[in-house]
Amino acid sequence: MLVDRASAGTTDGIAVMKAPPGAYVEEPARSTPVYGSCDVLVIGGGPAGTAAAVAAGRLGADVMLIERYNHLGGLATGGLVSWIDRMTDWDGNLVVAGIGAELIDRCGPDATLGPDPDLWGSTDPVQAAYWRVRTAALRDTVHWSPTLDPEVLKLVTHDLVRESNVHTIMHCWVVAAITTGTRVEGVIFESKQGRYALTAPVVIDCTGDGDVFAQAGAAFDDDFDSETAHARLNTSFRFGNVDMRRYLDFRMLQQGEYAEVMKRAAEQGIKLLAHPTPYDSIALFLSPKMAGYSALDVADLTAVEFASRDAAREGLEFFRESVPGFERAWILDTASQVGTRHARRLVGRERITIDHWLADGGYADSIGLCPGMTPSFPTLEIPYRSLVPEHLDGLLAAGRNLSADTRAHAALREIPECWAMGEAAGVAAVQSLDDAVDLRAVDIAGLQAQLARQGAIVDRPQDHRKLRDPAGILEAELAGTIHHQRSFE
Ligand SMILES: Cc1cc2nc3c(=O)[nH]c(=O)nc-3n(C[C@H](O)[C@H](O)[C@H](O)COP(=O)(O)OP(=O)(O)OC[C@H]3O[C@@H](n4cnc5c(N)ncnc54)[C@H](O)[C@@H]3O)c2cc1C
């Protein structure tokens, strides 16, 4: 479901103003009032940020969580990315747990679409076919990759931060980092109330886009692999008044007819895939994924907003006419957050690379796991050092702005891994304060033990320490994963 910029739709009416080179205005120097000080300051209330704040709050730290929008959950809620990627390995073992699993549990069965635990890892062809069209089977294996109701996920996330004594402030956009030398000491935000400073000995950048570490002068990567879905943008949307059972039966049982309809759609420039949700009357669209736009350019972001909604309107017309189950559909909503898969990635003390993952995927300072992209990949251990900047002190980066190369990042940016990284960052922050050591000197055994105590998983099973098929066809496999061209997501 990929679309190139040239065919993404018109950008007429979008102001792309280019100032003459060297044109600046001088702003007067000013004193900025301090809004507050705390032990651990988390910027960004997405999966990583909420897990970081909850983890630190539960350990007794004074935590502030700052979010620019009107809800928590980030892309998982406001971006409508309510299909949570795999939390099980290819054998059906749970490899991501902790706060993320707790959030899913709290959503409850009515707000969750996914297979029962006894089916995780099943390769039974009937089960795999049933769950494949419900985005919970990949390569003929059933996985725990549930789809949630994003509004319920907002509610349970709000509950969890309140219960964890986190001071949450919404409607605040962080615009600058406060630094002394190489030490980050806080941030400055803009809001309806004005411009304020927040100070803390530990700041955790969970903006997804690395806003804070970029403002603080950290080195970052922003390269991407243009052939993959990695750097593609779109604003997701949902159709209501759909009969998803009918649609899913059509897709599963009349595959030839379904392929024919989708081919006709593609010929008309409609590159959409309808995902199921917990509710039979609602379809979710996480496409079309648009290439050639930057998540850090406001004109590009605006163009994506226009093009995505045009795609929803054109898609609705086609689906109503041609796709069983969509005859009486309407546009239920469009996401309040633009869908950014990638912007900036920290240059951290350890940069996770696809080569290391293929070769072994193990790290002594593991703080969480990521299931192998294909059965040939080992389960990856996510190193704590990939959250620690190479040169800055007082800051961690968790979530999709971690330190990784583009191909490893394609899997590490998924919601389960962002929850896991956030939880680890929150625990590490408290440990560094309790032990009065720098973030880079945190006791790794202590960090791992605390994460395990609170239900997170940091160790992979013994037999996941090596490739299952060292002579396998890894490149070809990789090209077919969900994170690349033939993608659901
Ligand atoms: C279209 C699309 C489909 C996807 N599909 C899947 C999928 O099926 N399964 C899956 O698991 N993952 C999927 N992903 C990936 C996943 O949604 C994200 O990578 C994940 O949500 C990242 O979590 P995060 O906490 O790092 O960042 P985000 O979810 O982006 O959260 C960052 C938060 O920080 C806030 N913020 C940002 N900058 C500032 C600032 N300067 N000041 C204050 N607040 C700020 C934002 O408002 C946001 O709430 C998809 C992504 C996209 C875009």
The ligand as a Gaussian input file, in Angstrom:
#p B3LYP/6-31G(d) Opt

LIG

0 1
 C        0.663000       4.492000       9.901000
 C        1.461000       3.710000      10.895000
 C        1.184000       2.376000      11.088000
 C        1.852000       1.669000      12.066000
 N        1.495000       0.374000      12.297000
 C        1.958000      -0.242000      13.408000
 C        1.403000      -1.496000      13.787000
 O        0.559000      -2.029000      13.101000
 N        1.837000      -2.060000      14.953000
 C        2.789000      -1.451000      15.748000
 O        3.104000      -1.986000      16.808000
 N        3.350000      -0.276000      15.371000
 C        2.942000       0.342000      14.243000
 N        3.459000       1.553000      13.880000
 C        4.567000       2.128000      14.658000
 C        4.138000       2.728000      15.998000
 O        2.857000       3.292000      15.946000
 C        5.092000       3.832000      16.471000
 O        6.403000       3.613000      16.068000
 C        5.014000       3.937000      18.000000
 O        3.749000       4.440000      18.365000
 C        6.109000       4.842000      18.532000
 O        5.907000       5.067000      19.905000
 P        6.663000       6.287000      20.590000
 O        6.181000       6.372000      21.985000
 O        8.123000       6.151000      20.363000
 O        6.224000       7.577000      19.742000
 P        4.784000       8.162000      19.395000
 O        3.737000       7.139000      19.401000
 O        4.980000       8.970000      18.156000
 O        4.501000       9.148000      20.626000
 C        5.248000      10.335000      20.784000
 C        4.439000      11.315000      21.612000
 O        5.226000      12.469000      21.867000
 C        4.467000      13.640000      21.630000
 N        5.396000      14.697000      21.219000
 C        6.163000      14.704000      20.110000
 N        6.914000      15.807000      20.069000
 C        6.604000      16.536000      21.172000
 C        7.054000      17.775000      21.673000
 N        7.994000      18.487000      21.039000
 N        6.521000      18.237000      22.841000
 C        5.572000      17.510000      23.498000
 N        5.109000      16.311000      23.057000
 C        5.634000      15.831000      21.910000
 C        3.507000      13.237000      20.523000
 O        2.365000      14.072000      20.477000
 C        3.188000      11.788000      20.880000
 O        2.071000      11.681000      21.734000
 C        2.857000       2.294000      12.854000
 C        3.164000       3.626000      12.634000
 C        2.470000       4.330000      11.666000
 C        2.797000       5.775000      11.476000

